[in-house]
C-alpha cells in the first residue's frame, strides 16, 4: 500500500532532465526583443479588455503574456541558491513590471472611456483566495515546466494566476489618479508573483535540484527567514480582506433573511432595498408598495434586527413624503421631456414647410429658366460653405444646371445675372453638369 501511494504521488516519473529544465527557465527570464514586444502587446490587449469589460479579450492577453518567466526563474534561483540567476530574474521582473505599468498607464490616459468596469474592479480587492489561486496555480505551472511533455496546464495556469490584469488595473489607477485602485491591484500582482515563486521553490526542493552554490547553515537560515517574512507580510492583509469579504456576505445574507421573514412572508411587498456596510455603522433602506409605518412600528422593526444577528444596524423606511417626492420628480421629468418633444416637433414642422417652399420655388425657377434658355434640362440651387486658411467660412450660392452642352459665355453671364436679380443675390457661382 505504501509503495502504491508513493507511486501515486511520484513527480519524478516523466520528469525532464534537470539541466535542460534550467536552460529553458534561464532562456525565458529575459525581456529583450520578442518577449518585450509580446509583453507590450499583451498589456495593450488586456487594457482594452478591461476598458470594454470583455472577459474573452482579457483571457487572450493572459495567454500571450510572458510574465511567468522571471517569476519562475526567481523560484528556481532560490531553490538552488543560484544568486546570479536570482539577480537576473529580479532585474527582468522589474523591467517587465515597469514597462507594463507605463504601457497600461499611457493607454488609459488617452482612452476616452474612464469608467471602471466590473472586470477592472474585480482586481482591486485581493484576499486570501487570490493567495491560494497563485500558489496552487504556480504549483501546476512549475510541475508542467519540469515535465518532458509539457501538456495542457500552462495556458490554464496563465489564466488562473492572472498576472496581466492587475498590472493593467494599476495603470488605470495611475492614469486616473485613483490610488486605491493602484495599490489594491499592485498588491494583487505582488501576491501572484510571490506565491508563484514560493510554489516554484517548493517543487524545486521536492525534486531535489542540485544547488549551484554551497552556503553555510547561517546563510541558508537567513534565506528561509526572509522568505517566511515575505509570506507573512503577504498573508496578513489578504487574510484581513478575506475576513471582511466574509463578514459583508454574512451581513447581506442576514439582511435577506430578515426581509423575507419580517416582510415578504407577511404579504408586504418591498419595492426598494439598499444596504450600506461598514464596521462602525450599517444601514438598511426599504420602501414598500402600499404599507405605511408609524414611528413606533419602525422602532419595533429595528429591535427585531437583533434576533437576526444584525448588530449596529439601522433600518430606514422610505414612505409617504419620500415616495410622493419621487413621484413628483418622475412627473416633472415626464413633463419636461414632453415640452422638449413638442418644441422639436414644431421645429421639424417649420423645417418641412421651409423645404417645401424651397422645392416649389426651385420648380418655378426652372420653368422660367427653361423659357429663357431652352437647352437647359434641369437646374438646382444651393448654398455651399467654403473654408479659408485662417479659419474663415464663406457661404456662396451655387447654381448647377444640366444641358445637352454647356452654355456659351454670353448666355452664361445672362443666366447668372438673371438668377442674381431674381433671388436678390450679390454673388453666385454657376456650374455645368452633364
C-alpha positions as CSV (number, residue, x, y, z in Angstrom):
1,X,0.0,0.0,0.0
2,X,2.9,2.4,0.9
3,X,4.6,1.6,-2.4
4,X,1.3,2.3,-4.3
5,X,0.8,5.7,-2.6
6,X,4.4,6.6,-3.3
7,X,4.0,5.8,-6.9
8,X,0.7,7.7,-7.0
9,X,2.2,11.0,-5.9
10,X,5.6,10.4,-7.6
11,X,6.7,13.5,-9.6
12,X,10.0,12.1,-10.8
13,X,8.2,9.9,-13.4
14,X,8.1,11.8,-16.7
15,X,10.5,14.4,-15.3
16,X,12.7,16.3,-17.8
17,X,16.4,16.3,-17.3
18,X,17.2,18.9,-14.7
19,X,19.9,20.7,-16.7
20,X,17.6,21.1,-19.7
21,X,14.8,22.4,-17.5
22,X,17.2,25.0,-16.0
23,X,18.3,26.0,-19.5
24,X,14.6,26.5,-20.5
25,X,14.0,28.6,-17.4
26,X,17.0,30.8,-17.9
27,X,16.0,31.4,-21.6
28,X,12.5,32.6,-20.6
29,X,13.5,35.2,-17.9
30,X,14.9,37.7,-20.4
31,X,12.8,40.6,-21.7
32,X,14.6,41.5,-24.9
33,X,13.3,41.6,-28.5
34,X,10.4,39.2,-29.0
35,X,9.5,38.8,-25.3
36,X,9.3,42.6,-24.8
37,X,7.2,43.1,-27.8
38,X,4.9,40.3,-26.8
39,X,4.6,41.8,-23.3
40,X,3.7,45.3,-24.6
41,X,1.1,43.9,-27.0
42,X,-0.4,41.7,-24.2
43,X,-0.6,44.7,-21.9
44,X,-2.5,46.8,-24.5
45,X,-4.9,43.9,-25.3
46,X,-5.6,43.3,-21.6
47,X,-6.1,47.1,-21.1
48,X,-8.6,47.2,-23.9
49,X,-10.4,44.1,-22.5
50,X,-10.7,45.7,-19.0
51,X,-11.8,49.0,-20.6
52,X,-14.6,47.4,-22.6
53,X,-15.3,44.7,-20.0
54,X,-14.6,41.8,-22.3
55,X,-13.6,38.6,-20.5
56,X,-12.6,36.9,-23.7
57,X,-10.1,39.6,-24.7
58,X,-8.6,39.6,-21.2
59,X,-8.1,35.8,-21.3
60,X,-6.4,36.2,-24.7
61,X,-4.0,38.7,-23.2
62,X,-3.2,36.3,-20.4
63,X,-2.3,33.6,-22.8
64,X,0.1,35.9,-24.7
65,X,1.8,37.3,-21.6
66,X,5.4,36.1,-21.0
67,X,5.4,37.4,-17.4
68,X,5.7,34.0,-15.8
69,X,9.3,33.6,-17.0
70,X,11.2,35.8,-14.5
71,X,8.9,34.8,-11.6
72,X,9.6,31.1,-12.1
73,X,13.3,32.0,-12.6
74,X,13.3,33.6,-9.2
75,X,11.8,30.5,-7.6
76,X,14.4,28.2,-9.2
77,X,17.2,30.6,-8.2
78,X,16.1,30.5,-4.5
79,X,15.7,26.7,-4.7
80,X,19.3,26.0,-6.0
81,X,20.9,29.1,-4.4
82,X,21.9,30.5,-7.7
83,X,22.2,34.1,-6.7
84,X,23.4,35.2,-10.2
85,X,20.2,33.8,-11.6
86,X,18.2,35.5,-8.8
87,X,19.6,38.9,-9.7
88,X,18.9,38.4,-13.4
89,X,15.4,37.2,-12.7
90,X,14.5,40.1,-10.3
91,X,16.0,42.6,-12.7
92,X,14.0,41.3,-15.7
93,X,10.8,41.1,-13.5
94,X,11.3,44.8,-12.5
95,X,11.8,45.7,-16.2
96,X,8.7,43.8,-17.2
97,X,6.7,45.4,-14.4
98,X,7.8,49.0,-15.2
99,X,7.2,48.5,-19.0
100,X,3.7,47.1,-18.3
101,X,2.8,49.9,-16.0
102,X,4.0,52.5,-18.5
103,X,2.1,50.9,-21.4
104,X,-1.2,50.5,-19.5
105,X,-1.0,54.0,-17.9
106,X,-0.5,55.6,-21.4
107,X,-3.4,53.6,-22.8
108,X,-5.8,54.5,-20.0
109,X,-4.7,58.1,-20.1
110,X,-5.6,58.5,-23.8
111,X,-8.6,56.3,-23.7
112,X,-11.9,58.2,-23.7
113,X,-13.6,55.6,-21.5
114,X,-12.7,56.5,-17.9
115,X,-15.4,54.4,-16.1
116,X,-14.2,51.4,-14.1
117,X,-15.9,48.3,-15.3
118,X,-16.7,45.1,-13.3
119,X,-13.7,43.2,-14.7
120,X,-11.4,46.0,-13.6
121,X,-13.0,46.4,-10.2
122,X,-12.5,42.7,-9.5
123,X,-8.7,43.3,-9.5
124,X,-8.8,46.0,-6.8
125,X,-9.6,43.9,-3.6
126,X,-7.3,40.9,-3.2
127,X,-7.9,38.4,-0.4
128,X,-6.7,35.0,0.8
129,X,-8.3,33.2,-2.0
130,X,-6.1,35.0,-4.5
131,X,-3.1,33.7,-2.5
132,X,-4.4,30.1,-2.8
133,X,-5.0,30.6,-6.6
134,X,-1.5,31.9,-7.1
135,X,0.2,29.2,-5.0
136,X,-1.7,26.2,-6.4
137,X,-1.7,27.6,-10.0
138,X,2.0,28.1,-9.6
139,X,2.5,24.5,-8.5
140,X,0.7,23.2,-11.6
141,X,2.8,25.5,-13.8
142,X,6.1,24.5,-12.4
143,X,5.3,20.8,-12.4
144,X,4.4,21.2,-16.1
145,X,7.7,23.1,-16.8
146,X,9.7,20.2,-15.3
147,X,8.0,17.5,-17.5
148,X,9.3,16.1,-20.7
149,X,5.8,16.5,-22.2
150,X,4.5,19.9,-21.1
151,X,0.8,19.1,-21.6
152,X,-2.1,21.5,-21.4
153,X,-1.8,23.1,-17.9
154,X,0.4,26.0,-18.9
155,X,-2.4,28.1,-20.6
156,X,-4.7,27.3,-17.7
157,X,-2.1,28.5,-15.2
158,X,-1.6,31.7,-17.2
159,X,-5.4,32.4,-17.0
160,X,-5.8,31.3,-13.3
161,X,-2.9,33.3,-11.9
162,X,-3.8,36.4,-13.9
163,X,-0.6,38.5,-13.7
164,X,-1.6,40.8,-16.6
165,X,-5.0,42.2,-15.5
166,X,-3.8,43.5,-12.1
167,X,-0.9,45.4,-13.7
168,X,-3.3,47.0,-16.2
169,X,-5.7,47.9,-13.4
170,X,-2.7,49.5,-11.6
171,X,-2.1,51.5,-14.8
172,X,-5.7,52.6,-14.8
173,X,-5.3,53.9,-11.2
174,X,-2.2,55.8,-12.2
175,X,-3.8,57.3,-15.3
176,X,-6.9,58.5,-13.5
177,X,-5.4,59.3,-10.1
178,X,-7.3,56.6,-8.3
179,X,-4.7,55.4,-5.8
180,X,-6.9,52.8,-4.1
181,X,-7.2,51.0,-7.4
182,X,-3.5,51.3,-8.0
183,X,-2.4,49.9,-4.6
184,X,-5.1,47.2,-4.5
185,X,-4.2,46.0,-8.0
186,X,-0.5,46.2,-7.4
187,X,-0.9,44.3,-4.2
188,X,-2.7,41.5,-6.1
189,X,0.1,41.5,-8.7
190,X,2.7,41.2,-5.9
191,X,0.7,38.4,-4.2
192,X,0.7,36.4,-7.5
193,X,4.5,37.0,-8.1
194,X,5.4,36.0,-4.5
195,X,3.3,32.8,-4.3
196,X,4.1,31.6,-7.8
197,X,7.7,32.0,-6.7
198,X,7.1,30.1,-3.4
199,X,5.3,27.2,-5.2
200,X,8.3,27.0,-7.7
201,X,10.7,26.9,-4.7
202,X,8.6,24.0,-3.1
203,X,8.7,21.9,-6.3
204,X,12.5,22.6,-6.9
205,X,13.2,21.4,-3.3
206,X,10.9,18.4,-3.7
207,X,12.5,17.3,-6.9
208,X,15.9,17.8,-5.3
209,X,17.5,20.0,-7.9
210,X,21.3,20.3,-7.2
211,X,22.4,23.5,-5.6
212,X,24.8,25.7,-7.5
213,X,26.5,27.3,-4.5
214,X,27.2,25.6,-1.2
215,X,26.1,28.1,1.6
216,X,26.6,27.7,5.3
217,X,23.8,27.0,7.7
218,X,23.6,30.6,8.8
219,X,23.0,32.0,5.2
220,X,20.5,29.2,4.5
221,X,18.6,30.2,7.6
222,X,18.7,33.8,6.5
223,X,17.1,32.9,3.2
224,X,14.4,30.9,4.9
225,X,13.6,33.6,7.4
226,X,13.4,36.2,4.6
227,X,11.0,34.0,2.6
228,X,8.9,33.4,5.7
229,X,8.8,37.1,6.5
230,X,7.6,37.9,2.9
231,X,4.9,35.2,3.1
232,X,3.6,36.6,6.4
233,X,3.6,40.2,5.1
234,X,1.6,38.9,2.1
235,X,-0.8,36.7,4.1
236,X,-1.9,39.2,6.8
237,X,-3.5,41.9,4.7
238,X,-5.1,39.3,2.3
239,X,-6.5,37.3,5.3
240,X,-8.0,40.6,6.6
241,X,-9.6,41.4,3.3
242,X,-10.9,37.8,3.1
243,X,-12.4,38.1,6.5
244,X,-14.0,41.5,5.6
245,X,-15.5,39.9,2.5
246,X,-16.9,37.1,4.5
247,X,-18.4,39.5,7.1
248,X,-20.0,41.5,4.3
249,X,-21.5,38.4,2.7
250,X,-22.8,37.3,6.1
251,X,-24.4,40.7,6.5
252,X,-26.1,40.6,3.1
253,X,-27.4,37.0,3.9
254,X,-28.9,38.1,7.2
255,X,-30.5,41.1,5.6
256,X,-32.2,38.9,3.0
257,X,-33.4,36.5,5.8
258,X,-34.7,39.5,7.8
259,X,-36.6,40.9,4.9
260,X,-38.1,37.6,3.9
261,X,-39.3,36.6,7.4
262,X,-40.4,40.0,8.6
263,X,-42.0,41.4,5.4
264,X,-42.2,39.1,2.4
265,X,-43.8,36.2,4.2
266,X,-46.3,38.5,5.8
267,X,-47.6,39.7,2.4
268,X,-45.7,43.1,2.3
269,X,-44.1,44.0,-1.0
270,X,-40.6,45.6,-0.8
271,X,-40.1,47.7,-3.9
272,X,-36.7,49.2,-2.9
273,X,-33.8,47.9,-0.9
274,X,-30.4,49.5,-0.3
275,X,-27.9,48.3,2.3
276,X,-24.7,50.0,3.4
277,X,-22.0,48.1,5.3
278,X,-19.0,49.2,7.4
279,X,-17.7,48.1,10.7
280,X,-18.9,51.2,12.6
281,X,-22.4,51.7,11.2
282,X,-24.6,49.6,9.0
283,X,-27.9,50.8,7.4
284,X,-30.8,49.2,5.5
285,X,-33.1,51.4,3.5
286,X,-36.5,50.0,2.5
287,X,-39.6,51.2,0.6
288,X,-42.9,49.4,0.3
289,X,-45.6,49.2,-2.3
290,X,-48.6,50.3,-0.2
291,X,-47.7,49.8,3.5
292,X,-47.1,52.7,5.9
293,X,-45.4,52.5,9.2
294,X,-45.6,54.7,12.4
295,X,-42.5,55.7,14.4
296,X,-43.4,53.0,16.9
297,X,-43.5,50.4,14.1
298,X,-40.1,51.5,12.9
299,X,-38.6,51.3,16.4
300,X,-40.0,47.7,16.7
301,X,-38.6,46.7,13.3
302,X,-35.1,48.0,14.5
303,X,-35.4,45.9,17.7
304,X,-36.1,42.8,15.6
305,X,-32.7,43.2,13.9
306,X,-31.0,41.8,17.0
307,X,-32.8,38.4,16.5
308,X,-31.0,38.1,13.1
309,X,-27.5,39.0,14.3
310,X,-27.7,42.4,12.7
311,X,-25.8,44.4,15.3
312,X,-25.1,48.2,14.8
313,X,-27.6,48.2,12.0
314,X,-30.4,50.8,11.5
315,X,-33.5,50.4,9.3
316,X,-34.6,53.5,7.4
317,X,-38.1,53.2,5.8
318,X,-38.8,55.5,2.8
319,X,-42.5,56.2,2.8
320,X,-45.2,58.9,2.2
321,X,-43.2,62.1,1.6
322,X,-40.3,60.3,0.1
323,X,-42.5,58.4,-2.3
324,X,-44.5,61.5,-3.2
325,X,-41.3,63.4,-3.9
326,X,-40.2,60.5,-6.1
327,X,-43.5,60.5,-7.9
328,X,-43.3,64.3,-8.3
329,X,-39.8,64.1,-9.7
330,X,-40.8,61.5,-12.2
331,X,-43.9,63.6,-13.3
332,X,-41.7,66.7,-13.6
333,X,-39.2,64.8,-15.7
334,X,-42.0,63.5,-18.0
335,X,-43.4,67.0,-18.4
336,X,-40.0,68.4,-19.2
337,X,-39.4,65.6,-21.8
338,X,-42.9,66.3,-23.3
339,X,-42.1,70.0,-23.6
340,X,-38.8,69.3,-25.3
341,X,-40.6,66.8,-27.7
342,X,-43.3,69.4,-28.6
343,X,-40.6,72.0,-29.3
344,X,-38.6,69.6,-31.5
345,X,-41.8,68.7,-33.4
346,X,-42.6,72.3,-34.0
347,X,-39.1,72.8,-35.3
348,X,-39.4,69.8,-37.7
349,X,-42.7,71.2,-39.0
350,X,-41.2,74.6,-39.6
351,X,-38.2,73.0,-41.5
352,X,-40.6,70.8,-43.6
353,X,-42.6,73.9,-44.6
354,X,-39.3,75.8,-45.5
355,X,-38.2,72.8,-47.5
356,X,-41.5,72.6,-49.4
357,X,-41.3,76.3,-50.1
358,X,-37.8,75.9,-51.5
359,X,-38.8,73.0,-53.6
360,X,-41.8,74.9,-55.0
361,X,-39.6,78.0,-55.8
362,X,-36.9,75.7,-57.5
363,X,-39.6,74.2,-59.7
364,X,-40.9,77.7,-60.6
365,X,-37.3,79.0,-61.3
366,X,-36.6,76.0,-63.6
367,X,-39.8,76.7,-65.6
368,X,-38.8,80.3,-66.1
369,X,-35.2,79.4,-66.9
370,X,-36.3,76.9,-69.5
371,X,-38.2,79.6,-71.3
372,X,-35.2,81.9,-71.5
373,X,-32.7,79.0,-72.1
374,X,-34.4,76.1,-73.9
375,X,-31.3,74.0,-73.9
376,X,-31.3,73.7,-70.0
377,X,-32.8,70.3,-68.9
378,X,-32.7,70.8,-65.2
379,X,-31.1,73.0,-62.5
380,X,-30.5,73.1,-58.8
381,X,-29.9,76.0,-56.4
382,X,-28.0,75.5,-53.1
383,X,-25.7,77.3,-50.7
384,X,-22.2,75.9,-50.1
385,X,-19.7,76.7,-47.3
386,X,-16.1,77.4,-48.4
387,X,-13.4,77.3,-45.7
388,X,-10.3,79.6,-45.8
389,X,-6.8,79.2,-44.4
390,X,-7.3,81.5,-41.4
391,X,-10.4,79.7,-40.0
392,X,-12.8,81.8,-42.2
393,X,-16.0,80.5,-43.6
394,X,-17.7,81.9,-46.7
395,X,-21.2,80.9,-47.9
396,X,-21.7,81.2,-51.7
397,X,-24.9,80.4,-53.6
398,X,-24.2,77.8,-56.3
399,X,-26.4,77.1,-59.3
400,X,-25.9,73.8,-61.1
401,X,-27.6,73.3,-64.4
402,X,-27.8,70.3,-66.8
403,X,-27.9,70.7,-70.5
404,X,-27.0,68.9,-73.7
405,X,-24.0,71.2,-74.0
406,X,-22.5,74.0,-71.8
407,X,-23.9,77.5,-72.4
408,X,-21.7,79.9,-74.2
409,X,-20.1,82.8,-72.3
410,X,-22.8,85.3,-73.3
411,X,-25.7,83.0,-72.2
412,X,-23.8,82.0,-69.0
413,X,-23.5,85.7,-68.0
414,X,-27.1,86.3,-68.9
415,X,-28.2,83.3,-66.8
416,X,-26.1,84.4,-63.8
417,X,-27.4,88.0,-63.9
418,X,-31.0,86.8,-64.2
419,X,-30.7,84.4,-61.2
420,X,-29.0,87.0,-59.0
421,X,-31.6,89.6,-59.8
422,X,-34.5,87.1,-59.3
423,X,-33.2,85.9,-55.9
424,X,-31.7,89.2,-54.8
425,X,-28.1,87.8,-54.6
426,X,-24.8,89.7,-54.7
427,X,-22.7,86.7,-55.6
428,X,-23.3,83.5,-57.5
429,X,-21.3,80.6,-58.9
430,X,-22.7,78.7,-61.9
431,X,-21.6,75.2,-62.6
432,X,-22.4,72.9,-65.5
433,X,-23.2,69.2,-65.0
434,X,-23.6,66.6,-67.8
